[in-house]
Amino acid sequence: MSITSITQRNSVRVSGNGKRTMVLAHGFGCDQSMWRYLIPSFHDDYRTVLFDHVGSGSSDLSAYDTQKYNSLEGYADDLIEIIREVGGEPVVFVGHSVSAMIGLIASLKAPHLFAAHVMVGPSPCYVNDGDYIGGFSRDDIDDLLHTLEGNYLGWSSNMAPAIMGAPEQPELGIELTNSFCRTDPEIARQFARVTFLSDHRAILARSATPTLILQCSDDIIAPRAAGEYMHRMMPGSTLHVIDNIGHCPHLSSPDACSAAMFAFLAPMSLSRDA
């Protein structure tokens, strides 16, 4: 696949002035615009690469393949192609929500492409299992998916504000609702099923890439316990809890996110002093 077709497929956008490259990937129901409050902090120190997962934002919808994207592996393969073509190597990868696991899968396939991970609101498994707290029972997830499949627009209107949180910034909940509603319902239904039924706890210990886990103090999608579990399971990981209500701190608390990221990256010569 040529660089032009990859760029078009994933609506890749490159900016920034730094020597090092930072690649940022959005979560379910979102697109690359969700990073607009965070990337200005890194513009002078990084070359930033934004993109949309196939099926989201301004990606090429004709490239959506239900078989390929029936697991996170398909998205991870896309990420590897993007980094190889436009990212430079190795990169700092920033993944929100499900994209944190997509990045982890990609780094296990091609570890030389990744210098560091920043995982924003990650969860390796959303379903409670014994002592593991994922935040939802299996019945909760089944009900969520059933509602989504029966009335996607209604589900989006009800769920997006709760996912966003940020009670003092209601406009962000409206923005996320609109983002969800712009997504093709059939694609959203499959991506939701792949996301919420995934379980990647078994691969956490295999990570060899330095990782910052950015967890919110109050998040209905990725509870603090999930981040603490990941920190215990992932060698070389750092857990930082942001005082924030909601699942999208890069929108509602971007300064806290960027400060934690710079503090994490600096000792590895991956920050502004590199």
C-alpha positions as CSV (number, residue, x, y, z in Angstrom):
1,M,0.0,0.0,0.0
2,S,1.4,3.4,-1.0
3,I,1.9,6.3,1.4
4,T,-0.9,8.2,-0.5
5,S,-3.4,5.4,0.0
6,I,-2.6,5.0,3.7
7,T,-2.9,8.8,4.1
8,Q,-6.3,8.8,2.4
9,R,-7.6,5.6,4.1
10,N,-6.9,6.9,7.6
11,S,-7.2,10.7,6.9
12,V,-3.7,11.1,8.2
13,R,-2.6,14.7,9.3
14,V,0.9,15.6,10.2
15,S,2.0,18.8,11.9
16,G,4.5,20.1,14.5
17,N,8.2,21.1,14.4
18,G,9.9,18.5,16.6
19,K,12.5,15.9,15.7
20,R,10.6,13.1,17.5
21,T,7.2,11.9,16.4
22,M,4.1,11.5,18.5
23,V,1.2,9.5,17.0
24,L,-2.2,10.0,18.6
25,A,-5.2,7.6,18.2
26,H,-8.8,8.4,19.2
27,G,-11.3,6.1,21.0
28,F,-14.7,4.6,20.0
29,G,-17.2,7.0,18.5
30,C,-14.6,9.8,18.2
31,D,-12.2,11.1,15.6
32,Q,-8.8,12.9,15.5
33,S,-10.4,16.3,16.3
34,M,-10.7,15.1,19.9
35,W,-6.9,15.8,20.4
36,R,-7.2,19.5,19.4
37,Y,-6.7,20.8,23.0
38,L,-3.8,18.5,23.8
39,I,-1.5,18.7,20.7
40,P,-0.7,22.5,20.9
41,S,1.4,21.7,24.0
42,F,3.5,19.4,21.9
43,H,3.7,21.3,18.6
44,D,7.1,22.8,19.2
45,D,8.7,19.6,20.5
46,Y,7.2,16.9,18.4
47,R,6.0,16.1,14.9
48,T,2.4,15.1,15.6
49,V,0.5,12.5,13.6
50,L,-3.3,12.4,13.8
51,F,-5.5,9.9,12.0
52,D,-9.0,8.4,12.0
53,H,-9.6,4.7,12.4
54,V,-11.2,3.2,9.4
55,G,-15.0,3.7,9.8
56,S,-14.5,6.9,11.9
57,G,-14.2,10.6,11.1
58,S,-12.9,11.3,7.6
59,S,-11.5,7.9,7.0
60,D,-12.2,6.1,3.7
61,L,-15.4,4.1,4.6
62,S,-15.0,2.0,1.5
63,A,-11.9,0.5,3.2
64,Y,-14.0,-0.9,6.0
65,D,-13.9,-4.7,6.1
66,T,-16.2,-6.4,8.6
67,Q,-13.8,-9.4,8.7
68,K,-10.6,-7.4,9.2
69,Y,-12.1,-5.2,11.9
70,N,-13.8,-8.0,13.8
71,S,-11.0,-7.8,16.3
72,L,-8.6,-5.1,17.4
73,E,-5.9,-6.8,15.4
74,G,-7.1,-5.2,12.2
75,Y,-6.8,-1.7,13.7
76,A,-3.4,-2.6,15.1
77,D,-2.2,-3.6,11.6
78,D,-3.4,-0.3,10.3
79,L,-1.5,1.5,13.0
80,I,1.7,-0.3,12.1
81,E,1.3,0.7,8.5
82,I,0.8,4.4,9.4
83,I,3.8,4.5,11.7
84,R,6.0,2.9,9.1
85,E,4.9,5.3,6.3
86,V,4.6,8.6,8.0
87,G,5.4,8.4,11.7
88,G,9.2,7.9,11.8
89,E,10.5,5.3,14.2
90,P,10.3,4.8,17.0
91,V,7.4,6.9,18.1
92,V,5.6,8.0,21.2
93,F,2.2,6.5,20.8
94,V,-0.8,8.1,22.6
95,G,-4.0,6.0,22.6
96,H,-7.3,6.9,24.1
97,S,-9.6,4.2,25.5
98,V,-9.7,1.2,23.2
99,S,-6.8,2.7,21.1
100,A,-4.5,2.1,24.1
101,M,-5.0,-1.7,23.6
102,I,-4.7,-1.3,19.8
103,G,-1.4,0.3,20.4
104,L,-0.3,-2.4,22.8
105,I,-1.2,-5.1,20.3
106,A,0.7,-3.2,17.6
107,S,3.8,-2.8,19.8
108,L,3.9,-6.5,20.5
109,K,3.9,-7.1,16.7
110,A,6.4,-4.4,15.9
111,P,8.2,-3.3,19.1
112,H,10.9,-1.4,17.3
113,L,8.3,1.2,16.1
114,F,7.4,2.2,19.7
115,A,9.6,4.3,22.1
116,A,6.8,4.8,24.6
117,H,3.1,4.4,25.2
118,V,0.7,7.0,26.8
119,M,-2.6,5.2,27.5
120,V,-5.5,7.6,28.3
121,G,-8.4,6.0,30.1
122,P,-7.3,2.4,29.1
123,S,-9.0,-0.8,30.0
124,P,-7.8,-4.3,29.1
125,C,-11.3,-5.8,29.8
126,Y,-14.6,-4.1,30.6
127,V,-16.3,-7.0,32.2
128,N,-15.9,-7.9,35.9
129,D,-14.3,-11.3,36.4
130,G,-13.8,-12.6,39.9
131,D,-11.5,-10.2,41.7
132,Y,-10.9,-8.2,38.5
133,I,-13.0,-5.0,38.3
134,G,-13.7,-3.9,34.7
135,G,-16.6,-1.7,35.6
136,F,-19.5,-3.7,34.1
137,S,-21.1,-7.1,34.6
138,R,-21.6,-9.2,31.5
139,D,-25.3,-8.5,31.7
140,D,-24.5,-4.8,31.7
141,I,-22.5,-5.1,28.5
142,D,-25.1,-7.3,26.8
143,D,-27.8,-4.7,27.7
144,L,-25.6,-1.9,26.4
145,L,-25.0,-3.7,23.1
146,H,-28.6,-4.6,22.7
147,T,-29.7,-1.0,23.2
148,L,-27.0,0.2,20.8
149,E,-28.0,-2.3,18.1
150,G,-31.7,-1.4,18.4
151,N,-31.5,2.4,18.6
152,Y,-28.0,3.7,18.0
153,L,-28.9,7.3,17.8
154,G,-30.9,7.1,21.1
155,W,-28.1,5.3,22.7
156,S,-25.6,7.9,21.6
157,S,-27.7,10.8,23.0
158,N,-28.0,9.1,26.4
159,M,-24.5,7.6,26.7
160,A,-22.2,10.3,25.2
161,P,-22.8,12.9,27.9
162,A,-22.3,10.3,30.6
163,I,-19.1,9.0,29.0
164,M,-17.7,12.6,28.6
165,G,-18.5,13.6,32.2
166,A,-17.1,17.1,32.6
167,P,-20.2,18.4,34.3
168,E,-18.9,22.0,34.2
169,Q,-18.3,21.8,30.5
170,P,-21.7,20.5,29.1
171,E,-20.7,21.5,25.6
172,L,-18.2,18.7,25.5
173,G,-21.0,16.1,26.1
174,I,-22.9,17.7,23.1
175,E,-19.8,17.4,21.0
176,L,-19.3,13.7,21.8
177,T,-23.0,13.0,21.1
178,N,-22.6,14.6,17.7
179,S,-19.4,12.7,17.0
180,F,-21.2,9.4,17.9
181,C,-24.1,10.3,15.7
182,R,-21.9,11.0,12.7
183,T,-20.5,7.5,12.8
184,D,-22.1,4.9,10.5
185,P,-24.4,2.9,12.8
186,E,-23.5,-0.5,11.4
187,I,-19.8,0.2,11.8
188,A,-20.3,1.6,15.3
189,R,-22.2,-1.5,16.3
190,Q,-19.4,-3.8,15.3
191,F,-16.7,-1.5,16.8
192,A,-18.6,-1.4,20.1
193,R,-19.0,-5.2,20.2
194,V,-15.3,-5.6,19.4
195,T,-14.4,-3.0,22.1
196,F,-16.6,-4.0,25.0
197,L,-16.2,-7.7,24.6
198,S,-12.4,-7.7,24.2
199,D,-10.2,-9.1,26.9
200,H,-6.5,-8.3,26.6
201,R,-5.4,-8.9,30.2
202,A,-3.2,-11.9,29.1
203,I,-0.9,-9.7,27.0
204,L,-0.2,-6.9,29.5
205,A,2.8,-8.7,31.0
206,R,4.4,-9.0,27.6
207,S,4.7,-5.3,27.1
208,A,8.4,-4.2,27.0
209,T,7.6,-0.5,26.1
210,P,7.7,2.2,28.8
211,T,4.1,3.1,29.5
212,L,2.2,5.9,31.1
213,I,-1.3,5.0,32.3
214,L,-3.4,8.2,32.6
215,Q,-6.4,7.3,34.6
216,C,-9.2,9.7,35.7
217,S,-10.4,9.8,39.3
218,D,-14.0,9.3,38.2
219,D,-14.6,7.4,35.0
220,I,-17.7,5.2,34.3
221,I,-16.0,3.5,31.4
222,A,-12.5,2.7,32.7
223,P,-12.6,2.6,36.5
224,R,-9.5,3.4,38.5
225,A,-9.3,-0.2,39.5
226,A,-8.7,-1.2,35.9
227,G,-5.8,1.3,35.6
228,E,-4.3,0.0,38.9
229,Y,-4.6,-3.6,37.6
230,M,-2.8,-2.6,34.4
231,H,0.0,-0.9,36.4
232,R,0.5,-4.1,38.4
233,M,0.6,-6.3,35.4
234,M,2.7,-4.2,33.0
235,P,6.4,-4.0,33.7
236,G,7.9,-0.6,33.3
237,S,4.5,1.2,33.6
238,T,3.7,4.4,35.5
239,L,0.2,5.2,36.8
240,H,-0.9,8.8,37.0
241,V,-4.4,9.6,38.2
242,I,-5.9,12.9,37.0
243,D,-8.5,14.7,39.0
244,N,-11.2,14.5,36.4
245,I,-14.8,13.4,36.0
246,G,-15.3,11.5,32.7
247,H,-13.5,9.4,30.2
248,C,-12.0,12.1,28.0
249,P,-9.4,14.1,30.0
250,H,-7.6,15.2,26.9
251,L,-10.7,17.3,26.2
252,S,-11.8,18.2,29.8
253,S,-8.4,18.4,31.5
254,P,-5.8,18.8,28.7
255,D,-3.2,20.7,30.8
256,A,-3.2,18.0,33.4
257,C,-2.7,15.4,30.7
258,S,0.2,17.3,29.0
259,A,2.0,18.0,32.3
260,A,1.9,14.3,33.2
261,M,3.1,13.3,29.7
262,F,6.0,15.7,29.8
263,A,7.0,14.5,33.3
264,F,6.9,10.9,32.1
265,L,8.8,11.4,28.8
266,A,11.6,13.7,30.0
267,P,13.7,11.1,31.9
268,M,13.7,9.0,28.7
269,S,15.0,11.9,26.6
270,L,11.7,11.8,24.8
271,S,10.5,15.2,26.0
272,R,11.2,18.8,25.1
273,D,14.8,18.5,26.1
274,A,15.5,15.8,23.6
